[in-house]
Amino acid sequence: MKNIVIGTAGHIDHGKTSLVKKLTGIDTDVLPDEIRKGITINIGFSYIDNPRGGKIGIIDVPGHEKFIKNMVAGANGIQYLLMVIACDDGIMQQTIEHFNICKFLGIKYGTIVLTKSDLCSGERIEEVKEEIREYFKDSFLEGSEIFETSIKNIESYDNLKSHIIEQVNKINFATEEDKNFRMSVDRVFGVKGFGAVVTGTSQNNKVSIGDSVMIYPKKIKTKVKSIENHGKSLEVLEAGNRCALNLSGIEISDLSRGDILSKNFNLESSKRIDCYLQLLKTCKSLKNNSQVRLNIGTKEILAKIKIFGKNKLDGGESSFIQLELKEEFVGLKNDLGILRSVSPIQTLGGIRVINTSGEITKRTDEEYIDKLKVLSNGDLLEQIKLYLKEKRGVLVTYIDLLEHFSFLNNISEDTNLLNNIDIEVIEENNEKFYVYKKYIEDLKINIKSYFEDFYKNNSLKLYLPKAEIKNKYFKNIKGKDFNTYLNYLEKIEFLNILEDKIALFNHKVTLNKEQKKLKDDILVKYKDYGFNPEKTKQISNLFLNKKEFDNMVYYLIEKKLLVFLGDDTNILAGFYKESEKKLREYFQLNKELRLKDFRTFLETNRRMALLILEKFDSLKITQKIDDYRILRS
């Protein structure tokens, strides 16, 4: 079954609705005003039975210039166009405007239908056909068959209908099945006993009864209770079909035309989007900061335009632009839309969304313009590199890339695409992370410079706390990823890691003659103290230069010649090891150890005995229970 929605377009009173009625037997004008005035105001829906299975949906759009926003909402779901032109009038204002809108919305296939052929001579009909061939030259309608129809010739509608069916079954209409189901809502109503119902054209992928969907921009989660396609209930609806979805637990007041339904729960809303704009040749000019109307999906949003690099655009010109929106926009990159003026209301051109989260920037920002060029026209590798660059060091997984570049689904993680000179691959626990290589290079330069300054002012110190480097260079990196970075930097022999401290790889502290003497003097002093050292501050009073003393003590701790116990107290490493040995010997004969016993066999004071035991507790050698300790290891 072909999943396809076709639609009409053309000037008011050229017979679009009558044509649909002849093709389907359904009158799509259902509003009282439409029936009374004889003009189409809102979009209408009908279908043709496809002999090969299923139905071909038809959207009938209004032709009056006052209802263009409704026309755009309807054309949003069209994949095949019936360009309707009356023989007596020929190509008119709304013929041109509708065609330009369809072209900007990416419609690539269609047929031209001449109506009211019974009202014109053969000469007039040929004259209109020649006008049509000339106007639609170099467009997707060039070479399209032109069908004449007349209410006096029923066979003319049968021929057109057969042609439509043949085309639908022949053309391979592309769907983006690698993306999540999405639908722009074009109607909202309630059914007694069922609740809220929305209609639209399904995009990208299928939707099934029971599926959870998110309603944007309000971000309301709901479930699909039932699905209807042209009056037929379905369990599953494929992409490219008209449908009515009954949603559970939702009030009609929560919904409106222009809302987006999606199975992707992570779409972001924005009031600033970057786009590529192509102005119509007939547009006089468009100035920077002009107020415009954006018609995208089934929604119309007022916006202010920023034209990058220019003060204005003349007809036929194109440019990167930024739209500052009055309402939240929810969409995807490469979504297509129409720009129209506020007053008088006229179609200005078509836009393609490049970036759904535009940044506040100057119109002359060359770096930002270069970014938009890559987003718009860059190949996949260039776009991946830009994505990694803007992540500013955040570790990116292949899954992250899949979510951002949905078209990567057909590209293996082992592809050479990601083995690029500008991409650094970091492996941790059999998982690969991708980082922009220049970020790593700059990071190493900055960290090295920071350490070198530190070493210059602290000649006896080797390590810095991990937390200091984290706060300095990894503020936006979560703790787990920070450790991944450190492991990587150690693996490439850039850093040394010791517990909660880090140093530059292979950096060594070299002592001069005076420092060696100071080192020996301090060690002798601690040896004399044995298990009863004074506090470090008190010991420093015995030395002339307190700063050099403090630096040397820090060095001796790093070299594991002294052990820091806390409370401004260190002990010679040999005595610390001896205390642990005595502790274990005690536990060979005893199950419990009390502070007074430990103090006794170490022949030390209460403060020192407690500090050493608390050190053992922290290292999980002992465990304190009430007023005694047991051996843990």
C-alpha positions in Angstrom: 0.0 0.0 0.0 1.3 3.5 -0.9 1.1 5.9 2.0 0.4 9.2 0.2 -1.6 12.4 0.7 -2.3 14.6 -2.3 -3.7 18.0 -2.3 -5.2 20.8 -4.4 -3.8 24.3 -4.9 -5.0 27.2 -7.0 -6.8 30.5 -7.3 -10.2 31.1 -5.7 -13.2 30.0 -7.7 -11.1 27.8 -10.0 -13.1 24.7 -9.0 -10.8 22.9 -6.5 -13.6 21.8 -4.2 -15.8 20.8 -7.1 -13.0 18.8 -8.6 -12.4 16.9 -5.3 -16.2 16.2 -5.1 -16.2 14.8 -8.7 -13.1 12.6 -7.9 -14.3 11.3 -4.5 -18.0 12.0 -4.2 -17.3 14.0 -1.0 -18.0 17.7 -0.5 -15.2 19.0 1.6 -17.0 22.3 2.3 -18.7 21.5 5.6 -18.6 24.8 7.5 -21.9 26.9 7.4 -20.0 29.9 6.1 -18.4 27.8 3.3 -21.8 26.5 2.2 -23.5 29.9 2.5 -20.7 31.9 0.7 -19.7 29.2 -1.7 -16.0 29.5 -0.9 -13.6 27.2 0.9 -12.4 28.7 4.2 -10.7 25.9 6.0 -8.9 22.8 4.8 -11.1 19.9 3.8 -10.4 16.1 3.6 -11.4 13.4 1.3 -9.9 10.2 -0.3 -9.7 8.0 -3.3 -9.8 4.2 -3.0 -6.5 2.7 -4.3 -7.2 -0.5 -6.2 -3.8 -1.8 -4.9 -4.9 -1.4 -1.3 -5.6 1.5 1.1 -6.8 5.0 0.4 -5.2 8.0 -1.2 -5.9 11.0 1.0 -6.8 14.3 -0.5 -6.5 17.7 1.2 -8.5 20.5 -0.3 -7.2 24.0 0.5 -8.9 27.4 0.4 -8.0 29.6 -2.6 -8.8 33.0 -1.2 -5.8 35.2 -0.2 -7.4 35.8 3.2 -7.0 32.1 4.1 -3.5 31.5 3.0 -2.4 30.4 6.5 -5.1 27.7 6.3 -3.8 26.8 2.8 -0.2 26.5 4.1 -1.5 24.3 7.1 -3.1 22.0 4.6 -0.2 21.9 2.1 2.1 20.9 5.0 1.1 17.3 4.5 0.9 17.1 0.7 3.3 14.9 -1.3 1.6 15.2 -4.7 0.0 18.3 -6.0 -3.1 18.9 -8.2 -2.5 22.4 -9.5 -5.9 23.6 -10.5 -6.3 26.3 -13.1 -9.6 27.5 -14.7 -9.6 27.7 -18.5 -11.4 31.0 -18.6 -9.1 32.8 -16.1 -5.8 31.1 -16.7 -2.9 31.7 -14.3 -4.0 34.1 -11.6 -2.5 35.7 -8.5 -3.3 32.9 -6.1 -2.2 30.3 -8.7 1.2 31.8 -8.5 1.2 32.2 -4.7 -0.1 28.7 -4.1 2.5 27.2 -6.5 5.4 29.1 -4.8 4.2 27.9 -1.4 4.1 24.3 -2.6 7.5 24.7 -4.1 9.0 26.1 -0.9 7.3 23.3 1.1 9.3 20.7 -0.9 6.5 19.1 -3.0 8.2 17.4 -5.9 5.4 15.8 -7.9 2.2 16.9 -9.4 -0.4 17.2 -12.2 -1.9 20.3 -13.7 -5.8 20.2 -14.0 -7.7 22.6 -16.2 -11.2 23.1 -15.0 -14.2 24.7 -16.8 -13.1 23.6 -20.2 -16.7 23.6 -21.3 -16.8 27.3 -20.9 -13.9 28.0 -23.3 -13.1 27.5 -27.0 -10.4 25.1 -28.1 -8.3 28.0 -29.1 -8.5 29.5 -25.6 -7.7 26.2 -24.0 -4.5 25.9 -26.1 -3.6 29.4 -25.3 -3.9 28.6 -21.5 -1.9 25.4 -22.0 0.9 27.4 -23.6 0.8 29.9 -20.8 1.0 27.0 -18.3 4.0 25.4 -20.1 5.9 28.6 -20.1 5.2 29.5 -16.5 6.0 26.2 -15.0 9.2 25.7 -17.0 12.2 24.7 -14.8 9.9 23.6 -11.9 8.7 20.3 -10.7 5.6 20.7 -12.8 7.6 21.1 -16.0 6.5 18.4 -18.4 3.5 17.5 -16.2 0.5 16.2 -18.0 -2.3 18.7 -18.3 -5.8 17.3 -17.8 -8.9 19.1 -19.1 -12.0 18.6 -17.0 -15.6 19.6 -17.5 -18.8 19.0 -15.5 -20.3 18.0 -18.9 -17.7 15.3 -19.4 -17.7 12.8 -16.5 -15.1 10.7 -18.3 -12.6 13.6 -17.9 -12.7 13.0 -14.1 -12.4 9.3 -14.5 -9.3 9.8 -16.7 -7.7 12.1 -14.1 -8.5 9.7 -11.3 -6.9 6.8 -13.2 -3.8 9.0 -13.8 -3.6 9.9 -10.1 -3.8 6.3 -9.0 -1.2 5.3 -11.6 1.2 8.1 -10.4 0.8 7.3 -6.7 1.6 3.6 -7.3 4.5 4.4 -9.6 6.4 7.1 -7.6 8.6 6.1 -4.7 7.6 8.7 -2.1 10.4 8.9 0.4 9.7 8.7 4.1 12.2 9.3 6.9 11.6 6.1 8.8 14.8 6.6 10.8 13.0 9.4 12.7 10.3 9.2 15.3 6.6 9.6 14.4 5.6 13.2 14.3 2.4 15.0 13.3 1.4 18.6 13.0 -2.2 19.0 14.3 -4.5 20.7 11.9 -7.9 20.1 13.7 -9.0 19.5 17.3 -12.4 18.4 18.4 -14.2 16.3 20.9 -16.3 13.1 20.5 -18.8 12.4 23.2 -17.7 9.3 25.1 -14.3 9.3 23.6 -12.7 12.6 24.4 -10.1 14.7 22.5 -9.4 13.9 18.9 -6.7 15.5 16.7 -6.2 15.2 13.0 -3.2 15.6 10.8 -0.8 13.9 8.4 1.6 11.3 9.9 5.2 11.9 9.2 8.5 9.9 9.4 7.3 6.7 11.0 4.3 4.7 12.1 2.2 5.1 15.2 0.2 2.4 17.0 -2.6 2.2 19.5 -1.1 2.4 23.0 1.9 4.4 21.9 3.0 7.2 24.3 3.3 10.6 22.5 4.3 14.0 23.7 2.2 17.1 22.8 4.4 20.1 22.1 5.0 22.9 23.0 3.2 22.3 26.3 5.0 19.0 26.8 2.0 17.0 27.9 2.4 13.2 27.7 -0.5 11.2 26.5 -1.3 7.9 24.8 -3.0 7.0 21.5 -6.3 5.5 22.4 -7.5 4.8 18.9 -6.6 5.6 15.3 -8.8 6.3 12.4 -7.9 6.7 8.7 -10.6 7.9 6.4 -13.3 6.3 8.6 -11.5 3.0 9.1 -10.2 2.0 12.5 -6.6 0.9 12.5 -4.2 -0.7 15.0 -1.1 0.8 13.3 -0.8 3.8 10.9 2.1 4.1 8.6 3.8 7.4 7.8 2.3 9.6 5.1 -1.4 9.0 5.9 -4.2 11.3 7.0 -5.4 10.3 10.4 -7.5 11.1 13.4 -6.0 10.1 16.8 -8.1 9.8 19.9 -5.9 10.8 22.9 -6.3 9.6 26.5 -6.5 11.9 29.5 -6.4 15.1 27.5 -8.8 18.1 27.5 -9.6 19.8 24.2 -8.5 23.0 25.9 -5.0 21.5 26.1 -4.8 21.3 22.3 -4.8 23.6 19.3 -3.9 23.7 15.6 -0.1 24.0 15.2 0.7 21.6 18.1 3.2 18.8 17.4 2.7 15.2 18.4 5.8 13.1 18.6 7.2 9.9 20.0 10.4 11.8 20.6 10.2 13.0 24.2 13.3 15.1 24.0 12.4 17.8 21.5 13.3 21.3 22.6 11.3 24.4 22.2 12.8 27.7 21.2 11.9 31.3 20.5 15.0 31.8 18.3 15.7 29.7 15.2 18.3 30.0 12.4 17.1 29.5 8.8 18.0 29.8 5.2 15.6 32.1 3.4 14.9 32.3 -0.3 13.0 35.4 -1.3 10.5 35.3 -4.2 11.7 37.3 -7.2 8.4 39.3 -7.0 9.2 40.4 -3.5 10.3 44.1 -3.5 12.7 44.0 -0.6 12.9 42.7 3.0 14.6 44.9 5.6 16.4 43.7 8.7 14.3 43.7 11.9 11.1 43.5 9.8 8.0 41.9 11.5 7.0 38.7 9.5 4.6 35.8 9.8 6.2 32.3 9.8 3.9 29.5 8.6 5.5 26.2 9.5 3.8 22.9 9.9 0.2 23.8 10.7 1.2 26.8 12.9 1.5 30.5 12.2 3.9 32.5 14.4 4.7 36.2 14.4 8.5 36.9 14.3 11.2 39.5 13.9 13.8 38.8 11.3 17.6 39.3 11.6 19.4 39.1 8.2 23.0 37.9 8.6 25.6 40.1 6.9 23.1 42.4 5.2 20.7 45.3 6.0 18.1 44.1 3.5 17.3 41.5 0.8 15.9 42.3 -2.6 13.6 40.0 -4.6 15.1 36.7 -5.6 18.0 37.0 -3.1 18.8 34.4 -0.4 20.5 34.6 3.0 20.9 33.1 6.4 18.5 34.6 8.8 17.5 34.4 12.4 13.8 34.5 13.5 13.0 35.8 16.9 9.6 34.2 17.5 6.6 35.5 19.6 5.8 31.9 20.5 7.6 28.7 21.2 8.7 26.7 18.1 9.1 23.0 18.2 10.6 21.3 15.2 13.5 19.7 13.5 16.4 20.8 11.4 15.5 21.0 7.7 11.8 21.6 8.4 10.4 23.9 5.7 8.2 26.9 6.1 6.8 30.0 4.5 7.5 33.7 5.4 4.8 36.2 4.8 4.5 39.9 5.5 2.4 41.2 8.3 0.6 44.0 6.4 -0.4 43.8 3.6 -0.2 40.0 3.9 1.9 38.6 1.1 4.1 35.6 0.6 7.8 36.7 0.8 9.6 33.4 0.4 10.5 30.0 1.8 12.7 29.0 4.7 14.5 25.9 5.7 15.3 25.5 9.4 19.1 25.1 10.0 19.3 25.4 13.8 16.4 25.0 16.2 18.2 26.7 19.0 19.6 30.0 17.7 22.1 32.0 19.8 21.9 35.7 20.5 24.6 37.1 18.2 25.4 40.0 16.0 24.4 40.0 12.3 28.0 40.5 11.4 29.4 37.6 13.4 31.5 35.8 10.8 32.2 32.8 13.0 28.5 32.3 13.5 27.8 32.7 9.8 30.4 30.1 9.1 28.7 27.8 11.6 25.4 28.3 9.7 27.1 27.5 6.4 28.3 24.2 7.8 24.9 23.4 9.3 23.3 24.2 6.0 25.6 22.8 3.4 28.4 21.0 5.2 28.9 17.3 4.7 28.2 14.9 7.5 31.7 14.9 8.8 31.9 18.7 9.0 28.6 18.7 10.9 29.8 16.1 13.3 33.0 18.1 13.9 31.0 21.2 14.5 28.7 19.4 16.9 31.7 18.1 18.9 33.3 21.5 18.9 30.2 23.1 20.4 30.0 20.4 23.1 33.1 22.1 24.6 34.7 18.8 25.8 31.5 17.0 26.9 32.1 13.3 26.1 29.9 12.3 23.2 28.9 8.6 22.6 27.8 7.0 19.4 24.2 6.9 20.9 24.4 10.7 21.3 25.4 11.1 17.7 22.5 8.9 16.6 20.1 11.0 18.5 21.5 14.2 17.0 22.1 12.9 13.5 19.3 10.5 13.0 20.5 9.6 9.5 23.6 8.0 11.1 21.5 4.9 11.7 22.8 3.3 8.5 26.5 4.1 9.4 28.4 1.7 11.7 30.2 3.0 14.7 33.4 1.4 13.3 33.1 3.5 10.1 36.1 5.6 9.0 33.8 8.6 9.3 34.6 8.9 13.0 38.3 8.0 12.6 39.2 11.5 11.6 42.2 13.6 12.3 40.0 16.2 14.0 38.2 13.8 16.2 39.8 12.3 19.3 38.5 8.8 20.4 38.7 8.1 24.2 38.0 4.5 25.3 36.9 3.6 28.8 35.4 0.3 29.9 34.9 -0.9 26.3 32.9 2.3 25.4 34.1 4.9 23.0 33.7 8.7 23.5 34.3 11.3 20.9 35.8 14.7 21.5 36.8 17.6 19.2 40.6 17.1 19.0 41.5 20.7 19.2 39.7 20.9 22.6 42.0 18.1 23.9 45.1 19.9 22.5 44.1 23.3 24.0 43.2 21.5 27.3 46.7 19.9 27.5 48.4 23.2 26.7 46.4 25.0 29.4 46.9 22.3 32.1 50.6 22.0 31.4 51.0 25.8 31.6 49.1 25.8 34.9 51.3 23.1 36.4 54.5 24.8 35.2 53.5 28.0 36.9 52.7 26.0 40.0 56.0 24.2 40.0 57.9 27.5 39.4 56.4 28.9 42.6 56.4 25.5 44.5 59.6 23.8 43.6 59.2 21.1 46.3 55.6 20.2 45.3 54.7 17.6 42.8 50.9 17.1 43.0 47.8 19.3 42.8 44.4 18.2 44.1 42.1 16.7 41.5 39.3 19.1 42.6 41.5 22.1 41.7 42.0 21.0 38.1 38.3 20.0 37.9 37.1 23.4 38.9 39.6 25.1 36.7 39.3 23.2 33.4 36.4 20.8 33.7 33.5 22.9 35.1 30.9 21.7 32.6 32.1 18.0 32.8 30.3 15.6 35.1 32.4 13.7 37.7 32.4 10.4 35.9 33.5 11.9 32.6 36.2 13.9 34.5 37.7 10.6 35.7 37.5 9.3 32.2 39.5 12.3 31.0 42.1 11.8 33.7 42.5 8.1 32.9 42.9 9.0 29.2 45.5 11.7 30.0 47.4 9.2 32.2 47.3 6.6 29.5 48.8 9.0 26.9 51.5 9.8 29.5 50.5 13.4 30.1 49.4 13.1 33.8 50.3 11.0 36.8 47.4 10.2 39.1 47.9 9.4 42.8 44.6 8.9 44.7 43.0 12.3 44.8 46.0 14.1 43.4 47.5 14.6 39.9 50.9 15.8 38.6 52.5 16.2 35.2 53.8 13.0 33.8 57.5 12.4 34.5 57.9 15.7 36.4 60.4 15.2 39.2 61.4 17.4 42.1 65.2 17.8 42.3 66.6 19.0 45.6 69.5 21.3 45.9 72.2 21.0 48.6 70.4 23.3 51.1 67.1 21.5 50.5 68.8 18.1 51.0 70.1 19.2 54.3 66.7 20.6 55.4 65.2 17.3 54.4 67.6 15.3 56.5 67.2 17.7 59.5 63.4 17.3 59.4 63.6 13.5 59.2 66.1 13.4 62.1 63.7 15.6 64.2 60.7 13.3 63.5 62.9 10.2 64.2 63.7 11.7 67.6 60.0 12.2 68.3 59.2 8.6 67.6 55.5 7.9 68.4 55.2 11.3 70.1 55.7 14.1 67.5 54.6 17.6 68.1 52.2 19.5 65.9 53.8 20.7 62.6 53.5 24.3 63.6 55.4 23.8 66.8 58.2 21.9 65.0 58.4 24.7 62.4 59.5 27.1 65.1 62.7 25.1 65.4 63.6 26.1 61.8 64.7 29.5 60.5 62.6 29.6 57.3 59.1 28.5 58.0 57.9 28.6 54.4 60.8 26.3 53.3 60.0 24.0 56.2 56.3 23.8 55.2 57.2 23.1 51.6 59.7 20.4 52.6 57.1 18.7 54.9 54.7 18.7 51.9 57.4 17.1 49.8 58.2 14.5 52.4 54.5 13.6 52.6 54.3 13.2 48.8 57.4 11.1 48.9 55.7 9.0 51.6 58.5 9.6 54.1 56.1 11.3 56.4 52.4 10.2 57.0 49.9 12.9 57.7 47.5 11.9 60.6 45.4 15.0 60.8 45.2 17.8 63.4 48.4 19.4 62.0 50.3 16.3 62.9 52.7 14.0 60.9 54.6 10.9 61.9 57.7 9.3 60.4 56.6 6.6 57.9 58.8 4.0 59.7 57.0 4.6 63.0 53.6 4.6 61.3 54.4 1.2 59.8 55.7 0.0 63.1 52.4 1.1 64.8 50.4 -1.0 62.3 52.7 -4.0 62.8 52.2 -3.8 66.6 48.4 -3.4 66.0 48.2 -6.6 64.0 50.4 -8.5 66.5 48.0 -7.4 69.3 45.0 -8.7 67.3 46.7 -12.1 66.9 46.0 -12.6 70.6 43.0 -10.3 71.2 39.7 -9.7 69.5 39.1 -6.1 70.7 41.4 -3.1 71.1 40.7 -0.2 73.4 42.4 3.2 73.2 44.2 2.8 76.5 45.7 -0.5 75.4 47.0 0.9 72.1 48.4 3.9 73.9 50.2 1.6 76.4 52.0 -0.7 73.9 53.0 2.3 71.7 54.2 4.2 74.7 52.6 7.4 73.5 50.1 10.0 74.6 46.3 9.8 74.2 46.1 12.4 71.4 48.7 10.5 69.2 47.1 7.1 69.9 43.7 8.4 68.9 45.1 10.1 65.7 46.8 6.9 64.6 43.7 4.8 65.3 41.5 7.2 63.4 43.9 6.9 60.5 43.5 3.1 60.6 39.7 3.6 60.7 39.8 5.8 57.6 41.9 3.2 55.7 39.4 0.5 56.9 42.1 -1.4 58.7 40.1 -1.1 61.9 36.5 -0.5 62.8 35.3 1.4 65.9 32.5 -0.1 67.8 31.3 1.7 70.9 34.6 2.2 73.0 36.7 -0.4 71.3 38.0 -1.4 67.8 38.2 -4.6 65.8 40.5 -5.6 63.0 38.9 -5.3 59.5 41.7 -6.5 57.4 
